[in-house]
Amino acid sequence: LHISTQSTGFSDSKVIFKAVNLLSKANLQKIKEVGVNFDFCVNVAAETKLGLSKEVYEERVAKLAGNCAEYAAEQGVKLYVELSTAQVYGSSGKISKEDAKTSPKYDFECCKLKAEQTVEQHP
């Protein structure tokens, strides 16, 4: 989005913006300060820069997703969506369906798959 479009969106009274560090479970509790119950949550947060260490991806992808999914489940969110990547299916060059065999090659892809598996554990 163009920056003026983003600014306009955040000034809409229907939009609630709350910035918190999603790696900290204590910080996630600050979302309650908004005073609104959410029906759905879409998590698009993750470290996407390539070439970082596996430990960085473990924390900023898998742990972050687990924290968010756990918090959403605790709050009774009806629908939780975790944005992943098709890279978890490998690079066969063919279109993959969601039930296809996964074969991530790099640390980022492995941690996105781990994030998916972690999210599935939170109903």
Buried (B, 14 or more C-beta within 10 A) or exposed (E): EEEEEEEEEEEEEEEEEEEEEBBEBEBBEEBEEEEEEBEEBEBEBBBEEEEBEEEBBBBBBBBBBBBBBBBBBEBEBEEBEBEBBEBBBBEEEEEBEEEBEBBBEBBBBBBBBBBBEBBEEBE
